[in-house]
Amino acid sequence: MSIDLTDPPPRSGPRPRTTGLEIPHDQLDQFSPPHIRAAMVAQAQALPGVFTGPSQVSEPASLALRLHEPAGPQTAFLHPALDEFGHIHRSGFLHLTVPRPLIAPLERAGWIEPHPISRRPEWPDTIVMLYAPRDEAELAVALAVLRASWRQAAASSPETE
């Protein structure tokens, strides 16, 4: 099933609670069940050129999604790292970069919010917080966003996936 991220399905339920004031490293509610998070990690690790390990830009318990050969624009990476395009927190909550044309539709549909650090002028406005998927349907949307982020960072087209 292909998901059109320019017109994504709405995320059900209330917006997850985040601190709103500082950089959240977890949602305060709405976590991914372990099997959903494990499936998301497995799909991320299967993307061509991706390797994982402790985040270079977040808490070390976050699983970094990094590229052996990053080729995308600087706005495709979580600064100051130049190869980490996202990371998955223990709760299933993600911080990642998203192509600009997808940010507004995903925010309207309730899937993301801008990362607070993106308010600083030296940080890209493409960094978002993607809420933890709670079931298979939400996992499909999260994986579509993750693949869009990977394509941007790897400078790949959908056909090379």
CNS distance restraints for C-alpha pairs under 8 A (distance, minus, plus):
assign (resid   3 and name CA) (resid   8 and name CA) 6.75 0.50 0.50
assign (resid   3 and name CA) (resid 140 and name CA) 7.78 0.50 0.50
assign (resid   3 and name CA) (resid 141 and name CA) 6.72 0.50 0.50
assign (resid   3 and name CA) (resid 144 and name CA) 6.68 0.50 0.50
assign (resid   4 and name CA) (resid   8 and name CA) 5.67 0.50 0.50
assign (resid   5 and name CA) (resid 102 and name CA) 6.31 0.50 0.50
assign (resid   5 and name CA) (resid 105 and name CA) 7.14 0.50 0.50
assign (resid   5 and name CA) (resid 106 and name CA) 6.94 0.50 0.50
assign (resid   5 and name CA) (resid 144 and name CA) 7.50 0.50 0.50
assign (resid   5 and name CA) (resid 145 and name CA) 7.34 0.50 0.50
assign (resid   6 and name CA) (resid 101 and name CA) 7.51 0.50 0.50
assign (resid   6 and name CA) (resid 102 and name CA) 5.77 0.50 0.50
assign (resid   6 and name CA) (resid 105 and name CA) 5.67 0.50 0.50
assign (resid   6 and name CA) (resid 106 and name CA) 7.52 0.50 0.50
assign (resid   7 and name CA) (resid 105 and name CA) 6.11 0.50 0.50
assign (resid   7 and name CA) (resid 106 and name CA) 7.79 0.50 0.50
assign (resid   8 and name CA) (resid 105 and name CA) 6.93 0.50 0.50
assign (resid   8 and name CA) (resid 106 and name CA) 6.56 0.50 0.50
assign (resid   8 and name CA) (resid 109 and name CA) 6.50 0.50 0.50
assign (resid   8 and name CA) (resid 141 and name CA) 7.77 0.50 0.50
assign (resid   9 and name CA) (resid 109 and name CA) 6.53 0.50 0.50
assign (resid  10 and name CA) (resid 109 and name CA) 4.39 0.50 0.50
assign (resid  10 and name CA) (resid 110 and name CA) 6.17 0.50 0.50
assign (resid  10 and name CA) (resid 111 and name CA) 7.57 0.50 0.50
assign (resid  11 and name CA) (resid 109 and name CA) 6.06 0.50 0.50
assign (resid  11 and name CA) (resid 110 and name CA) 5.31 0.50 0.50
assign (resid  11 and name CA) (resid 111 and name CA) 5.95 0.50 0.50
assign (resid  11 and name CA) (resid 138 and name CA) 7.54 0.50 0.50
assign (resid  12 and name CA) (resid 110 and name CA) 7.96 0.50 0.50
assign (resid  15 and name CA) (resid 110 and name CA) 6.71 0.50 0.50
assign (resid  16 and name CA) (resid  27 and name CA) 6.45 0.50 0.50
assign (resid  16 and name CA) (resid  28 and name CA) 7.19 0.50 0.50
assign (resid  16 and name CA) (resid  29 and name CA) 6.14 0.50 0.50
assign (resid  16 and name CA) (resid  30 and name CA) 6.26 0.50 0.50
assign (resid  16 and name CA) (resid 131 and name CA) 7.21 0.50 0.50
assign (resid  17 and name CA) (resid  27 and name CA) 6.11 0.50 0.50
assign (resid  17 and name CA) (resid  28 and name CA) 5.46 0.50 0.50
assign (resid  17 and name CA) (resid  29 and name CA) 6.23 0.50 0.50
assign (resid  18 and name CA) (resid  24 and name CA) 6.29 0.50 0.50
assign (resid  18 and name CA) (resid  26 and name CA) 7.54 0.50 0.50
assign (resid  18 and name CA) (resid  27 and name CA) 5.40 0.50 0.50
assign (resid  18 and name CA) (resid  28 and name CA) 5.79 0.50 0.50
assign (resid  19 and name CA) (resid  23 and name CA) 7.58 0.50 0.50
assign (resid  19 and name CA) (resid  24 and name CA) 6.17 0.50 0.50
assign (resid  19 and name CA) (resid  28 and name CA) 7.77 0.50 0.50
assign (resid  20 and name CA) (resid  24 and name CA) 7.74 0.50 0.50
assign (resid  20 and name CA) (resid 116 and name CA) 7.71 0.50 0.50
assign (resid  21 and name CA) (resid 116 and name CA) 7.64 0.50 0.50
assign (resid  22 and name CA) (resid 116 and name CA) 6.90 0.50 0.50
assign (resid  23 and name CA) (resid 115 and name CA) 7.34 0.50 0.50
assign (resid  23 and name CA) (resid 116 and name CA) 6.00 0.50 0.50
assign (resid  23 and name CA) (resid 117 and name CA) 6.95 0.50 0.50
assign (resid  25 and name CA) (resid  58 and name CA) 7.90 0.50 0.50
assign (resid  25 and name CA) (resid  59 and name CA) 7.60 0.50 0.50
assign (resid  25 and name CA) (resid  89 and name CA) 6.87 0.50 0.50
assign (resid  25 and name CA) (resid  93 and name CA) 7.97 0.50 0.50
assign (resid  26 and name CA) (resid  89 and name CA) 6.63 0.50 0.50
assign (resid  26 and name CA) (resid  90 and name CA) 7.66 0.50 0.50
assign (resid  26 and name CA) (resid  91 and name CA) 6.23 0.50 0.50
assign (resid  26 and name CA) (resid  93 and name CA) 6.21 0.50 0.50
assign (resid  27 and name CA) (resid  31 and name CA) 7.17 0.50 0.50
assign (resid  27 and name CA) (resid  91 and name CA) 7.21 0.50 0.50
assign (resid  27 and name CA) (resid  93 and name CA) 6.64 0.50 0.50
assign (resid  27 and name CA) (resid 131 and name CA) 7.61 0.50 0.50
assign (resid  27 and name CA) (resid 132 and name CA) 7.97 0.50 0.50
assign (resid  30 and name CA) (resid 132 and name CA) 6.88 0.50 0.50
assign (resid  30 and name CA) (resid 134 and name CA) 7.28 0.50 0.50
assign (resid  31 and name CA) (resid  91 and name CA) 5.05 0.50 0.50
assign (resid  31 and name CA) (resid  92 and name CA) 6.21 0.50 0.50
assign (resid  31 and name CA) (resid  93 and name CA) 7.39 0.50 0.50
assign (resid  31 and name CA) (resid 132 and name CA) 5.75 0.50 0.50
assign (resid  31 and name CA) (resid 133 and name CA) 7.42 0.50 0.50
assign (resid  31 and name CA) (resid 134 and name CA) 6.58 0.50 0.50
assign (resid  32 and name CA) (resid  36 and name CA) 5.96 0.50 0.50
assign (resid  32 and name CA) (resid  37 and name CA) 5.73 0.50 0.50
assign (resid  32 and name CA) (resid  91 and name CA) 5.85 0.50 0.50
assign (resid  32 and name CA) (resid  92 and name CA) 5.07 0.50 0.50
assign (resid  32 and name CA) (resid  93 and name CA) 7.73 0.50 0.50
assign (resid  32 and name CA) (resid 132 and name CA) 5.38 0.50 0.50
assign (resid  32 and name CA) (resid 133 and name CA) 5.45 0.50 0.50
assign (resid  32 and name CA) (resid 134 and name CA) 4.75 0.50 0.50
assign (resid  32 and name CA) (resid 135 and name CA) 7.56 0.50 0.50
assign (resid  33 and name CA) (resid  37 and name CA) 6.37 0.50 0.50
assign (resid  33 and name CA) (resid 134 and name CA) 6.32 0.50 0.50
assign (resid  33 and name CA) (resid 135 and name CA) 7.71 0.50 0.50
assign (resid  34 and name CA) (resid  38 and name CA) 6.03 0.50 0.50
assign (resid  35 and name CA) (resid  39 and name CA) 6.13 0.50 0.50
assign (resid  36 and name CA) (resid  40 and name CA) 6.27 0.50 0.50
assign (resid  36 and name CA) (resid 133 and name CA) 7.16 0.50 0.50
assign (resid  36 and name CA) (resid 134 and name CA) 6.99 0.50 0.50
assign (resid  36 and name CA) (resid 135 and name CA) 6.60 0.50 0.50
assign (resid  36 and name CA) (resid 136 and name CA) 7.10 0.50 0.50
assign (resid  36 and name CA) (resid 139 and name CA) 6.87 0.50 0.50
assign (resid  37 and name CA) (resid  41 and name CA) 6.18 0.50 0.50
assign (resid  37 and name CA) (resid  91 and name CA) 7.79 0.50 0.50
assign (resid  37 and name CA) (resid  92 and name CA) 5.43 0.50 0.50
assign (resid  37 and name CA) (resid 133 and name CA) 7.76 0.50 0.50
assign (resid  38 and name CA) (resid  42 and name CA) 6.12 0.50 0.50
assign (resid  39 and name CA) (resid  43 and name CA) 6.18 0.50 0.50
assign (resid  40 and name CA) (resid  44 and name CA) 6.17 0.50 0.50
assign (resid  40 and name CA) (resid 139 and name CA) 7.07 0.50 0.50
assign (resid  40 and name CA) (resid 143 and name CA) 6.79 0.50 0.50
assign (resid  41 and name CA) (resid  45 and name CA) 6.09 0.50 0.50
assign (resid  41 and name CA) (resid  88 and name CA) 7.77 0.50 0.50
assign (resid  42 and name CA) (resid  46 and name CA) 6.23 0.50 0.50
assign (resid  43 and name CA) (resid  47 and name CA) 6.73 0.50 0.50
assign (resid  43 and name CA) (resid 143 and name CA) 7.58 0.50 0.50
assign (resid  44 and name CA) (resid  50 and name CA) 7.43 0.50 0.50
assign (resid  44 and name CA) (resid  65 and name CA) 7.34 0.50 0.50
assign (resid  44 and name CA) (resid 143 and name CA) 7.97 0.50 0.50
assign (resid  44 and name CA) (resid 146 and name CA) 7.47 0.50 0.50
assign (resid  45 and name CA) (resid  50 and name CA) 6.00 0.50 0.50
assign (resid  45 and name CA) (resid  51 and name CA) 6.37 0.50 0.50
assign (resid  45 and name CA) (resid  52 and name CA) 6.90 0.50 0.50
assign (resid  45 and name CA) (resid  65 and name CA) 7.77 0.50 0.50
assign (resid  46 and name CA) (resid  50 and name CA) 7.26 0.50 0.50
assign (resid  47 and name CA) (resid 150 and name CA) 7.89 0.50 0.50
assign (resid  47 and name CA) (resid 161 and name CA) 7.57 0.50 0.50
assign (resid  48 and name CA) (resid 161 and name CA) 7.48 0.50 0.50
assign (resid  49 and name CA) (resid  67 and name CA) 5.48 0.50 0.50
assign (resid  49 and name CA) (resid  68 and name CA) 5.59 0.50 0.50
assign (resid  49 and name CA) (resid  69 and name CA) 6.84 0.50 0.50
assign (resid  50 and name CA) (resid  65 and name CA) 6.42 0.50 0.50
assign (resid  50 and name CA) (resid  66 and name CA) 5.48 0.50 0.50
assign (resid  50 and name CA) (resid  67 and name CA) 4.68 0.50 0.50
assign (resid  50 and name CA) (resid  68 and name CA) 6.47 0.50 0.50
assign (resid  51 and name CA) (resid  65 and name CA) 6.19 0.50 0.50
assign (resid  51 and name CA) (resid  66 and name CA) 5.35 0.50 0.50
assign (resid  51 and name CA) (resid  67 and name CA) 6.10 0.50 0.50
assign (resid  51 and name CA) (resid  68 and name CA) 7.02 0.50 0.50
assign (resid  52 and name CA) (resid  63 and name CA) 6.30 0.50 0.50
assign (resid  52 and name CA) (resid  64 and name CA) 5.26 0.50 0.50
assign (resid  52 and name CA) (resid  65 and name CA) 5.14 0.50 0.50
assign (resid  52 and name CA) (resid  66 and name CA) 6.04 0.50 0.50
assign (resid  53 and name CA) (resid  63 and name CA) 5.54 0.50 0.50
assign (resid  53 and name CA) (resid  64 and name CA) 5.39 0.50 0.50
assign (resid  53 and name CA) (resid  65 and name CA) 7.48 0.50 0.50
assign (resid  54 and name CA) (resid  59 and name CA) 7.86 0.50 0.50
assign (resid  54 and name CA) (resid  60 and name CA) 4.73 0.50 0.50
assign (resid  54 and name CA) (resid  61 and name CA) 6.16 0.50 0.50
assign (resid  54 and name CA) (resid  62 and name CA) 5.95 0.50 0.50
assign (resid  54 and name CA) (resid  63 and name CA) 5.22 0.50 0.50
assign (resid  54 and name CA) (resid  64 and name CA) 5.55 0.50 0.50
assign (resid  55 and name CA) (resid  59 and name CA) 6.42 0.50 0.50
assign (resid  55 and name CA) (resid  60 and name CA) 5.16 0.50 0.50
assign (resid  55 and name CA) (resid  61 and name CA) 7.27 0.50 0.50
assign (resid  55 and name CA) (resid  62 and name CA) 5.54 0.50 0.50
assign (resid  55 and name CA) (resid  63 and name CA) 5.70 0.50 0.50
assign (resid  55 and name CA) (resid  64 and name CA) 4.34 0.50 0.50
assign (resid  55 and name CA) (resid  65 and name CA) 7.89 0.50 0.50
assign (resid  55 and name CA) (resid  84 and name CA) 7.82 0.50 0.50
assign (resid  55 and name CA) (resid  87 and name CA) 6.65 0.50 0.50
assign (resid  56 and name CA) (resid  60 and name CA) 7.18 0.50 0.50
assign (resid  56 and name CA) (resid  64 and name CA) 7.22 0.50 0.50
assign (resid  56 and name CA) (resid  81 and name CA) 6.73 0.50 0.50
assign (resid  56 and name CA) (resid  84 and name CA) 7.57 0.50 0.50
assign (resid  57 and name CA) (resid  78 and name CA) 7.12 0.50 0.50
assign (resid  57 and name CA) (resid  79 and name CA) 7.08 0.50 0.50
assign (resid  57 and name CA) (resid  80 and name CA) 6.98 0.50 0.50
assign (resid  57 and name CA) (resid  81 and name CA) 6.71 0.50 0.50
assign (resid  58 and name CA) (resid  62 and name CA) 6.68 0.50 0.50
assign (resid  61 and name CA) (resid  89 and name CA) 7.12 0.50 0.50
assign (resid  61 and name CA) (resid  90 and name CA) 7.15 0.50 0.50
assign (resid  62 and name CA) (resid  87 and name CA) 6.00 0.50 0.50
assign (resid  62 and name CA) (resid  88 and name CA) 5.54 0.50 0.50
assign (resid  62 and name CA) (resid  89 and name CA) 4.58 0.50 0.50
assign (resid  62 and name CA) (resid  90 and name CA) 6.44 0.50 0.50
assign (resid  63 and name CA) (resid  87 and name CA) 5.22 0.50 0.50
assign (resid  63 and name CA) (resid  88 and name CA) 5.12 0.50 0.50
assign (resid  63 and name CA) (resid  89 and name CA) 6.46 0.50 0.50
assign (resid  64 and name CA) (resid  84 and name CA) 6.42 0.50 0.50
assign (resid  64 and name CA) (resid  85 and name CA) 7.96 0.50 0.50
assign (resid  64 and name CA) (resid  86 and name CA) 6.11 0.50 0.50
assign (resid  64 and name CA) (resid  87 and name CA) 4.24 0.50 0.50
assign (resid  64 and name CA) (resid  88 and name CA) 6.62 0.50 0.50
assign (resid  65 and name CA) (resid  84 and name CA) 5.60 0.50 0.50
assign (resid  65 and name CA) (resid  85 and name CA) 6.06 0.50 0.50
assign (resid  65 and name CA) (resid  86 and name CA) 5.20 0.50 0.50
assign (resid  65 and name CA) (resid  87 and name CA) 5.40 0.50 0.50
assign (resid  65 and name CA) (resid  88 and name CA) 7.82 0.50 0.50
assign (resid  66 and name CA) (resid  83 and name CA) 5.21 0.50 0.50
assign (resid  66 and name CA) (resid  84 and name CA) 4.21 0.50 0.50
assign (resid  66 and name CA) (resid  85 and name CA) 6.09 0.50 0.50
assign (resid  66 and name CA) (resid  86 and name CA) 7.34 0.50 0.50
assign (resid  67 and name CA) (resid  83 and name CA) 5.37 0.50 0.50
assign (resid  67 and name CA) (resid  84 and name CA) 6.69 0.50 0.50
assign (resid  67 and name CA) (resid  85 and name CA) 7.87 0.50 0.50
assign (resid  67 and name CA) (resid 153 and name CA) 7.91 0.50 0.50
assign (resid  67 and name CA) (resid 154 and name CA) 7.33 0.50 0.50
assign (resid  68 and name CA) (resid  83 and name CA) 7.44 0.50 0.50
assign (resid  69 and name CA) (resid  83 and name CA) 7.74 0.50 0.50
assign (resid  69 and name CA) (resid 154 and name CA) 7.27 0.50 0.50
assign (resid  70 and name CA) (resid  82 and name CA) 7.51 0.50 0.50
assign (resid  70 and name CA) (resid  83 and name CA) 5.63 0.50 0.50
assign (resid  70 and name CA) (resid 153 and name CA) 6.07 0.50 0.50
assign (resid  70 and name CA) (resid 154 and name CA) 5.35 0.50 0.50
assign (resid  70 and name CA) (resid 155 and name CA) 7.85 0.50 0.50
assign (resid  71 and name CA) (resid 153 and name CA) 6.18 0.50 0.50
assign (resid  71 and name CA) (resid 154 and name CA) 5.06 0.50 0.50
assign (resid  71 and name CA) (resid 155 and name CA) 5.45 0.50 0.50
assign (resid  72 and name CA) (resid  76 and name CA) 5.99 0.50 0.50
assign (resid  72 and name CA) (resid 152 and name CA) 5.67 0.50 0.50
assign (resid  72 and name CA) (resid 153 and name CA) 4.27 0.50 0.50
assign (resid  72 and name CA) (resid 154 and name CA) 5.32 0.50 0.50
assign (resid  72 and name CA) (resid 155 and name CA) 4.65 0.50 0.50
assign (resid  73 and name CA) (resid  77 and name CA) 7.83 0.50 0.50
assign (resid  73 and name CA) (resid 152 and name CA) 7.67 0.50 0.50
assign (resid  73 and name CA) (resid 153 and name CA) 6.94 0.50 0.50
assign (resid  73 and name CA) (resid 155 and name CA) 7.92 0.50 0.50
assign (resid  74 and name CA) (resid  82 and name CA) 7.12 0.50 0.50
assign (resid  75 and name CA) (resid  97 and name CA) 7.38 0.50 0.50
assign (resid  75 and name CA) (resid 124 and name CA) 5.45 0.50 0.50
assign (resid  75 and name CA) (resid 125 and name CA) 7.76 0.50 0.50
assign (resid  75 and name CA) (resid 126 and name CA) 6.38 0.50 0.50
assign (resid  76 and name CA) (resid  85 and name CA) 6.10 0.50 0.50
assign (resid  76 and name CA) (resid  97 and name CA) 5.55 0.50 0.50
assign (resid  76 and name CA) (resid  98 and name CA) 7.21 0.50 0.50
assign (resid  76 and name CA) (resid  99 and name CA) 7.63 0.50 0.50
assign (resid  76 and name CA) (resid 126 and name CA) 7.30 0.50 0.50
assign (resid  76 and name CA) (resid 149 and name CA) 7.21 0.50 0.50
assign (resid  76 and name CA) (resid 152 and name CA) 6.02 0.50 0.50
assign (resid  76 and name CA) (resid 153 and name CA) 4.97 0.50 0.50
assign (resid  77 and name CA) (resid  81 and name CA) 6.70 0.50 0.50
assign (resid  77 and name CA) (resid  82 and name CA) 5.79 0.50 0.50
assign (resid  77 and name CA) (resid  83 and name CA) 6.29 0.50 0.50
assign (resid  77 and name CA) (resid  84 and name CA) 5.59 0.50 0.50
assign (resid  77 and name CA) (resid  85 and name CA) 4.32 0.50 0.50
assign (resid  77 and name CA) (resid  86 and name CA) 7.33 0.50 0.50
assign (resid  77 and name CA) (resid  96 and name CA) 7.71 0.50 0.50
assign (resid  77 and name CA) (resid  97 and name CA) 6.25 0.50 0.50
assign (resid  77 and name CA) (resid 153 and name CA) 6.74 0.50 0.50
assign (resid  78 and name CA) (resid  82 and name CA) 7.11 0.50 0.50
assign (resid  78 and name CA) (resid  83 and name CA) 7.93 0.50 0.50
assign (resid  78 and name CA) (resid  84 and name CA) 5.83 0.50 0.50
assign (resid  78 and name CA) (resid  85 and name CA) 5.53 0.50 0.50
assign (resid  78 and name CA) (resid  86 and name CA) 6.65 0.50 0.50
assign (resid  78 and name CA) (resid  96 and name CA) 6.95 0.50 0.50
assign (resid  78 and name CA) (resid  97 and name CA) 6.89 0.50 0.50
assign (resid  78 and name CA) (resid 127 and name CA) 7.00 0.50 0.50
assign (resid  79 and name CA) (resid 123 and name CA) 6.87 0.50 0.50
assign (resid  79 and name CA) (resid 124 and name CA) 7.97 0.50 0.50
assign (resid  83 and name CA) (resid 153 and name CA) 7.95 0.50 0.50
assign (resid  85 and name CA) (resid  96 and name CA) 5.74 0.50 0.50
assign (resid  85 and name CA) (resid  97 and name CA) 6.01 0.50 0.50
assign (resid  85 and name CA) (resid 149 and name CA) 6.98 0.50 0.50
assign (resid  85 and name CA) (resid 150 and name CA) 7.01 0.50 0.50
assign (resid  85 and name CA) (resid 153 and name CA) 6.36 0.50 0.50
assign (resid  86 and name CA) (resid  94 and name CA) 6.99 0.50 0.50
assign (resid  86 and name CA) (resid  95 and name CA) 5.47 0.50 0.50
assign (resid  86 and name CA) (resid  96 and name CA) 3.89 0.50 0.50
assign (resid  86 and name CA) (resid  97 and name CA) 6.49 0.50 0.50
assign (resid  86 and name CA) (resid 149 and name CA) 7.91 0.50 0.50
assign (resid  87 and name CA) (resid  94 and name CA) 5.71 0.50 0.50
assign (resid  87 and name CA) (resid  95 and name CA) 5.56 0.50 0.50
assign (resid  87 and name CA) (resid  96 and name CA) 6.41 0.50 0.50
assign (resid  88 and name CA) (resid  92 and name CA) 5.90 0.50 0.50
assign (resid  88 and name CA) (resid  93 and name CA) 6.01 0.50 0.50
assign (resid  88 and name CA) (resid  94 and name CA) 4.59 0.50 0.50
assign (resid  88 and name CA) (resid  95 and name CA) 6.75 0.50 0.50
assign (resid  89 and name CA) (resid  93 and name CA) 5.34 0.50 0.50
assign (resid  89 and name CA) (resid  94 and name CA) 5.99 0.50 0.50
assign (resid  91 and name CA) (resid 132 and name CA) 6.81 0.50 0.50
assign (resid  92 and name CA) (resid 131 and name CA) 7.59 0.50 0.50
assign (resid  92 and name CA) (resid 132 and name CA) 4.60 0.50 0.50
assign (resid  92 and name CA) (resid 133 and name CA) 6.83 0.50 0.50
assign (resid  93 and name CA) (resid 129 and name CA) 7.20 0.50 0.50
assign (resid  93 and name CA) (resid 130 and name CA) 6.04 0.50 0.50
assign (resid  93 and name CA) (resid 131 and name CA) 5.07 0.50 0.50
assign (resid  93 and name CA) (resid 132 and name CA) 4.20 0.50 0.50
assign (resid  93 and name CA) (resid 133 and name CA) 7.74 0.50 0.50
assign (resid  94 and name CA) (resid 129 and name CA) 5.71 0.50 0.50
assign (resid  94 and name CA) (resid 130 and name CA) 5.04 0.50 0.50
assign (resid  94 and name CA) (resid 131 and name CA) 6.58 0.50 0.50
assign (resid  94 and name CA) (resid 132 and name CA) 6.87 0.50 0.50
assign (resid  95 and name CA) (resid 115 and name CA) 7.54 0.50 0.50
assign (resid  95 and name CA) (resid 127 and name CA) 6.96 0.50 0.50
assign (resid  95 and name CA) (resid 128 and name CA) 5.75 0.50 0.50
assign (resid  95 and name CA) (resid 129 and name CA) 4.66 0.50 0.50
assign (resid  95 and name CA) (resid 130 and name CA) 6.24 0.50 0.50
assign (resid  96 and name CA) (resid 127 and name CA) 5.57 0.50 0.50
assign (resid  96 and name CA) (resid 128 and name CA) 5.67 0.50 0.50
assign (resid  96 and name CA) (resid 129 and name CA) 6.66 0.50 0.50
assign (resid  96 and name CA) (resid 130 and name CA) 7.49 0.50 0.50
assign (resid  96 and name CA) (resid 146 and name CA) 7.85 0.50 0.50
assign (resid  96 and name CA) (resid 149 and name CA) 7.04 0.50 0.50
assign (resid  97 and name CA) (resid 126 and name CA) 5.11 0.50 0.50
assign (resid  97 and name CA) (resid 127 and name CA) 4.38 0.50 0.50
assign (resid  97 and name CA) (resid 128 and name CA) 6.04 0.50 0.50
assign (resid  97 and name CA) (resid 149 and name CA) 5.75 0.50 0.50
assign (resid  98 and name CA) (resid 102 and name CA) 6.71 0.50 0.50
assign (resid  98 and name CA) (resid 103 and name CA) 6.54 0.50 0.50
assign (resid  98 and name CA) (resid 126 and name CA) 5.44 0.50 0.50
assign (resid  98 and name CA) (resid 127 and name CA) 6.54 0.50 0.50
assign (resid  98 and name CA) (resid 128 and name CA) 6.98 0.50 0.50
assign (resid  98 and name CA) (resid 145 and name CA) 7.33 0.50 0.50
assign (resid  98 and name CA) (resid 148 and name CA) 6.82 0.50 0.50
assign (resid  98 and name CA) (resid 149 and name CA) 5.10 0.50 0.50
assign (resid  98 and name CA) (resid 152 and name CA) 7.70 0.50 0.50
assign (resid  99 and name CA) (resid 103 and name CA) 6.88 0.50 0.50
assign (resid  99 and name CA) (resid 126 and name CA) 6.57 0.50 0.50
assign (resid  99 and name CA) (resid 148 and name CA) 7.17 0.50 0.50
assign (resid  99 and name CA) (resid 149 and name CA) 6.72 0.50 0.50
assign (resid  99 and name CA) (resid 152 and name CA) 6.71 0.50 0.50
assign (resid 100 and name CA) (resid 104 and name CA) 7.86 0.50 0.50
assign (resid 100 and name CA) (resid 126 and name CA) 6.10 0.50 0.50
assign (resid 101 and name CA) (resid 105 and name CA) 7.89 0.50 0.50
assign (resid 102 and name CA) (resid 106 and name CA) 6.12 0.50 0.50
assign (resid 103 and name CA) (resid 107 and name CA) 6.04 0.50 0.50
assign (resid 103 and name CA) (resid 112 and name CA) 7.81 0.50 0.50
assign (resid 103 and name CA) (resid 126 and name CA) 7.60 0.50 0.50
assign (resid 104 and name CA) (resid 108 and name CA) 6.07 0.50 0.50
assign (resid 105 and name CA) (resid 109 and name CA) 6.19 0.50 0.50
assign (resid 106 and name CA) (resid 110 and name CA) 6.33 0.50 0.50
assign (resid 106 and name CA) (resid 111 and name CA) 5.41 0.50 0.50
assign (resid 106 and name CA) (resid 112 and name CA) 5.96 0.50 0.50
assign (resid 107 and name CA) (resid 111 and name CA) 5.78 0.50 0.50
assign (resid 107 and name CA) (resid 112 and name CA) 4.99 0.50 0.50
assign (resid 107 and name CA) (resid 113 and name CA) 5.82 0.50 0.50
assign (resid 111 and name CA) (resid 130 and name CA) 5.97 0.50 0.50
assign (resid 111 and name CA) (resid 131 and name CA) 5.93 0.50 0.50
assign (resid 112 and name CA) (resid 128 and name CA) 6.37 0.50 0.50
assign (resid 112 and name CA) (resid 129 and name CA) 5.42 0.50 0.50
assign (resid 112 and name CA) (resid 130 and name CA) 4.53 0.50 0.50
assign (resid 112 and name CA) (resid 131 and name CA) 6.07 0.50 0.50
assign (resid 113 and name CA) (resid 128 and name CA) 5.76 0.50 0.50
assign (resid 113 and name CA) (resid 129 and name CA) 5.46 0.50 0.50
assign (resid 113 and name CA) (resid 130 and name CA) 6.95 0.50 0.50
assign (resid 114 and name CA) (resid 118 and name CA) 6.85 0.50 0.50
assign (resid 114 and name CA) (resid 125 and name CA) 7.61 0.50 0.50
assign (resid 114 and name CA) (resid 126 and name CA) 7.82 0.50 0.50
assign (resid 114 and name CA) (resid 127 and name CA) 6.44 0.50 0.50
assign (resid 114 and name CA) (resid 128 and name CA) 4.45 0.50 0.50
assign (resid 114 and name CA) (resid 129 and name CA) 6.15 0.50 0.50
assign (resid 115 and name CA) (resid 119 and name CA) 7.80 0.50 0.50
assign (resid 115 and name CA) (resid 127 and name CA) 5.62 0.50 0.50
assign (resid 115 and name CA) (resid 128 and name CA) 4.50 0.50 0.50
assign (resid 115 and name CA) (resid 129 and name CA) 5.46 0.50 0.50
assign (resid 117 and name CA) (resid 123 and name CA) 6.73 0.50 0.50
assign (resid 117 and name CA) (resid 127 and name CA) 7.91 0.50 0.50
assign (resid 118 and name CA) (resid 123 and name CA) 5.31 0.50 0.50
assign (resid 118 and name CA) (resid 124 and name CA) 5.69 0.50 0.50
assign (resid 118 and name CA) (resid 125 and name CA) 4.81 0.50 0.50
assign (resid 118 and name CA) (resid 126 and name CA) 7.30 0.50 0.50
assign (resid 118 and name CA) (resid 127 and name CA) 6.15 0.50 0.50
assign (resid 119 and name CA) (resid 123 and name CA) 7.39 0.50 0.50
assign (resid 119 and name CA) (resid 125 and name CA) 7.17 0.50 0.50
assign (resid 130 and name CA) (resid 142 and name CA) 7.51 0.50 0.50
assign (resid 132 and name CA) (resid 142 and name CA) 7.95 0.50 0.50
assign (resid 133 and name CA) (resid 138 and name CA) 4.85 0.50 0.50
assign (resid 133 and name CA) (resid 139 and name CA) 5.06 0.50 0.50
assign (resid 133 and name CA) (resid 142 and name CA) 6.51 0.50 0.50
assign (resid 134 and name CA) (resid 138 and name CA) 6.15 0.50 0.50
assign (resid 134 and name CA) (resid 139 and name CA) 7.09 0.50 0.50
assign (resid 135 and name CA) (resid 139 and name CA) 6.05 0.50 0.50
assign (resid 136 and name CA) (resid 140 and name CA) 6.30 0.50 0.50
assign (resid 137 and name CA) (resid 141 and name CA) 6.84 0.50 0.50
assign (resid 138 and name CA) (resid 142 and name CA) 6.22 0.50 0.50
assign (resid 139 and name CA) (resid 143 and name CA) 6.00 0.50 0.50
assign (resid 140 and name CA) (resid 144 and name CA) 6.25 0.50 0.50
assign (resid 141 and name CA) (resid 145 and name CA) 6.33 0.50 0.50
assign (resid 142 and name CA) (resid 146 and name CA) 6.08 0.50 0.50
assign (resid 143 and name CA) (resid 147 and name CA) 6.05 0.50 0.50
assign (resid 144 and name CA) (resid 148 and name CA) 6.27 0.50 0.50
assign (resid 145 and name CA) (resid 149 and name CA) 6.25 0.50 0.50
assign (resid 146 and name CA) (resid 150 and name CA) 6.18 0.50 0.50
assign (resid 147 and name CA) (resid 151 and name CA) 6.02 0.50 0.50
assign (resid 148 and name CA) (resid 152 and name CA) 6.24 0.50 0.50
assign (resid 149 and name CA) (resid 153 and name CA) 6.27 0.50 0.50
assign (resid 150 and name CA) (resid 154 and name CA) 5.91 0.50 0.50
assign (resid 150 and name CA) (resid 156 and name CA) 7.92 0.50 0.50
assign (resid 151 and name CA) (resid 155 and name CA) 5.54 0.50 0.50
assign (resid 151 and name CA) (resid 156 and name CA) 4.62 0.50 0.50
assign (resid 151 and name CA) (resid 157 and name CA) 6.30 0.50 0.50
assign (resid 151 and name CA) (resid 158 and name CA) 7.23 0.50 0.50
assign (resid 152 and name CA) (resid 156 and name CA) 6.49 0.50 0.50
assign (resid 156 and name CA) (resid 160 and name CA) 6.35 0.50 0.50
assign (resid 156 and name CA) (resid 161 and name CA) 7.70 0.50 0.50
assign (resid 157 and name CA) (resid 161 and name CA) 7.31 0.50 0.50
